[in-house]
């Protein structure tokens, strides 16, 4: 069985936790291009739903997104610095279609995936597309921080949880939104994708900054920016860090951004 070093375990815990957090912006040329025809299940984006929806996939017929995640683990006493990156450009179209290009840092091959219903296609480094079941695609680490990841941006009632915090109106990528700055002592409000899945102990967070942009019409998350420095205990919990140098710190930066929300030209087709 493959065993990961403790630094890599820490960083993978961060990126897997971030996968529960996720949202994003304008995709690049490597993402399979949308066609001019709207998806068959699309509705008029101007028609408001009767009740606000909790997640982008529930609230919107389509969107593009980007994810940029960087984490650096510094252990001065061990003389070791370990880094991990995750960058994604993707597109989503209802009902349940995804296409994305991603990489784990500049040294790793770029990978692409398309998922439509229960079918999926995957390739690395511009190689041959491999068709597989969606369930097979989900076991690959490549779906982390993408709309194909189960629970992507799933925090029901986010707007209600943020009520009481100061906010200001601010557009993001052309969408009307409210901008919230969440202080570290209010992280419990967003524990659906931060406290329980991303960080285990809030007390171990330093220089914490979290800003969220929430869609006016639906209450769904449109954009998120997070930066902080965390102790190992804040990531894994105090009981799991006995063999990690106590001066170890993880610096984390995450930006998730949606754009072209409800763009009726977005459609995802099989790549082959």
C-alpha positions in Angstrom: 0.0 0.0 0.0 1.3 3.5 -0.9 2.1 5.6 2.1 2.3 9.4 1.9 4.7 11.5 3.9 3.1 13.5 6.7 3.7 16.8 4.8 1.9 15.4 1.8 -0.9 14.1 4.0 -1.4 17.5 5.4 -1.5 19.1 2.0 -3.9 16.5 0.6 -6.1 17.0 3.6 -6.2 20.7 2.7 -7.0 20.1 -1.0 -9.7 17.5 -0.2 -11.2 19.8 2.3 -11.1 22.6 -0.3 -13.0 20.3 -2.6 -16.0 20.6 -0.3 -15.6 24.4 -0.3 -15.4 25.1 -4.0 -16.8 27.9 -6.8 -15.3 30.2 -9.9 -14.5 32.3 -13.4 -13.9 32.5 -17.1 -12.7 29.3 -18.6 -9.7 29.0 -21.0 -9.2 27.4 -24.4 -8.5 23.9 -23.0 -12.0 23.5 -21.8 -14.2 21.9 -24.4 -16.0 24.8 -26.1 -19.7 25.5 -25.6 -21.8 25.3 -28.7 -24.2 28.0 -29.9 -27.3 25.8 -29.1 -28.8 25.9 -25.7 -29.1 22.7 -23.7 -32.4 20.9 -24.1 -33.3 21.3 -20.5 -32.5 24.9 -20.3 -35.1 27.4 -19.1 -35.3 31.2 -19.6 -32.6 32.6 -17.3 -34.8 35.6 -16.8 -37.4 33.5 -15.1 -36.9 33.7 -11.3 -37.4 30.6 -9.3 -40.1 30.8 -6.6 -37.6 30.1 -3.8 -33.9 30.8 -3.6 -31.7 27.8 -4.3 -28.8 26.9 -2.1 -26.1 25.8 -4.6 -25.0 27.1 -8.0 -25.9 23.8 -9.7 -29.5 24.0 -8.3 -29.8 27.8 -8.9 -28.2 28.2 -12.4 -28.8 26.5 -15.7 -25.1 27.0 -16.6 -21.9 28.7 -15.6 -18.1 28.8 -16.2 -15.8 28.6 -13.2 -12.2 28.7 -12.2 -10.5 27.4 -9.1 -7.0 28.4 -7.9 -5.7 26.7 -4.8 -2.1 26.9 -3.4 -0.8 25.5 -0.1 2.8 25.6 1.3 3.9 23.6 4.3 6.9 25.0 6.0 8.7 23.1 8.8 11.7 25.2 9.8 13.1 22.8 12.4 13.0 20.0 9.8 14.4 22.2 7.1 11.6 21.3 4.7 9.2 23.2 2.6 6.5 21.3 0.6 4.0 22.9 -1.8 0.9 21.8 -3.6 -1.3 23.6 -6.2 -4.6 22.9 -7.9 -5.8 24.9 -10.8 -9.1 24.2 -12.6 -11.0 25.8 -15.5 -14.5 24.3 -16.0 -18.0 24.7 -17.3 -21.3 23.3 -16.0 -24.6 22.9 -17.9 -27.9 21.5 -16.5 -28.8 18.9 -15.9 -25.6 17.3 -14.6 -23.1 18.0 -17.4 -19.5 19.0 -16.6 -16.3 19.7 -18.5 -13.0 20.8 -17.0 -9.3 21.1 -17.4 -7.1 20.9 -14.4 -3.5 20.5 -13.1 -1.8 19.8 -9.7 0.9 22.4 -10.1 3.2 23.4 -13.1 5.1 20.1 -13.1 2.1 17.8 -13.4 0.4 16.9 -16.7 -2.8 18.8 -17.4 -5.9 16.6 -17.4 -9.3 17.0 -19.0 -12.7 15.4 -18.2 -16.2 15.6 -19.6 -19.2 14.1 -17.7 -22.7 13.9 -19.1 -25.2 12.0 -17.1 -23.7 8.7 -16.1 -21.0 8.8 -18.9 -17.6 10.3 -18.6 -14.4 10.8 -20.7 -10.9 11.5 -19.3 -7.5 12.2 -20.7 -4.1 13.4 -19.5 -1.5 15.6 -21.3 -3.4 15.8 -24.6 -3.6 12.0 -24.9 -6.4 9.8 -26.1 -9.8 10.2 -24.5 -10.9 7.3 -22.4 -14.6 6.6 -21.9 -15.7 5.4 -18.5 -18.6 5.5 -16.2 -19.1 8.6 -14.1 -18.6 6.5 -11.0 -15.1 5.6 -12.3 -14.3 9.2 -12.9 -15.3 10.1 -9.3 -12.6 7.8 -7.8 -9.9 9.8 -9.6 -8.3 12.7 -7.7 -8.7 14.7 -10.8 -12.3 15.7 -9.9 -11.2 17.5 -6.7 -12.4 21.1 -6.8 -14.6 20.7 -9.9 -18.3 20.8 -10.4 -18.2 17.0 -10.9 -17.1 16.6 -7.3 -20.1 15.5 -5.2 -21.0 18.3 -2.8 -19.5 21.1 -5.0 -20.3 24.4 -3.3 -23.0 22.6 -1.3 -23.9 24.6 1.8 -27.6 24.8 2.1 -29.0 28.1 3.3 -25.7 30.0 3.0 -27.3 33.4 2.7 -29.4 32.8 5.8 -26.3 31.7 7.7 -24.5 34.9 6.8 -27.4 37.1 7.9 -26.3 39.5 10.6 -22.8 40.0 9.1 -22.0 43.3 7.4 -22.3 43.1 3.6 -22.1 45.5 0.7 -23.7 45.3 -2.8 -21.0 44.5 -5.4 -21.2 43.0 -8.9 -19.0 40.0 -9.7 -18.5 39.1 -13.4 -21.7 41.0 -14.2 -23.9 39.4 -11.6 -25.5 41.4 -8.8 -24.3 40.1 -5.5 -23.7 40.9 -1.9 -20.1 40.8 -0.6 -19.5 39.4 2.9 -16.3 39.4 4.9 -16.4 36.6 7.4 -14.2 37.1 10.5 -12.4 34.1 12.0 -14.7 34.1 15.1 -17.7 33.7 12.8 -16.4 30.7 10.8 -19.0 28.5 12.4 -21.5 30.2 10.1 -19.9 28.5 7.1 -18.8 25.3 8.7 -20.6 23.3 5.9 -17.5 23.9 3.7 -14.9 25.3 6.1 -14.8 24.3 9.7 -15.7 20.6 9.5 -14.3 19.8 6.1 -11.4 22.2 5.7 -10.1 23.1 9.1 -10.5 21.1 12.3 -9.6 23.7 14.9 -10.3 27.4 14.3 -7.9 28.3 17.1 -5.0 27.4 14.9 -5.7 29.9 12.2 -3.6 33.0 11.8 -4.2 35.9 9.5 -7.5 34.5 8.4 -9.4 36.3 5.6 -12.5 34.9 4.0 -14.7 36.9 1.5 -17.8 35.6 -0.1 -20.0 37.0 -2.9 -23.6 35.7 -2.8 -26.0 36.0 -5.7 -28.8 38.5 -5.0 -31.4 36.5 -6.9 -30.7 32.9 -5.7 -28.6 33.1 -2.6 -26.0 30.8 -4.2 -22.3 31.4 -3.9 -20.7 33.2 -6.9 -17.2 33.8 -5.7 -15.0 33.0 -2.7 -11.5 34.1 -1.6 -9.7 32.5 1.3 -6.3 33.0 2.8 -4.8 32.0 6.1 -1.9 30.3 7.9 -2.7 27.2 9.9 -1.1 25.0 12.4 -1.1 21.2 11.7 -3.7 20.7 14.5 -6.0 23.2 12.7 -5.9 20.9 9.6 -5.8 17.4 11.0 -6.9 17.9 14.6 -4.8 17.8 17.8 -4.8 14.0 18.1 -3.3 13.4 14.6 -0.2 15.6 14.8 2.1 14.0 17.4 4.9 13.3 14.8 4.8 16.6 13.1 7.2 19.4 14.2 5.3 21.9 16.3 6.7 24.9 14.3 5.1 23.6 11.1 2.8 26.0 9.4 0.6 25.7 6.3 -0.1 28.8 4.2 -3.3 28.4 2.2 -4.8 30.5 -0.6 -8.0 29.6 -2.4 -10.1 31.5 -5.0 -13.2 30.2 -6.6 -15.2 32.2 -9.1 -18.2 31.7 -11.3 -18.9 33.7 -14.6 -21.3 33.6 -17.5 -24.0 32.5 -15.2 -27.1 31.3 -17.1 -25.4 31.7 -20.5 -27.8 30.0 -22.9 -25.0 29.3 -25.4 -23.2 26.9 -23.0 -23.7 23.3 -23.9 -21.4 20.3 -23.2 -21.0 17.6 -25.8 -19.0 14.3 -25.8 -15.4 15.0 -26.8 -15.3 12.1 -29.3 
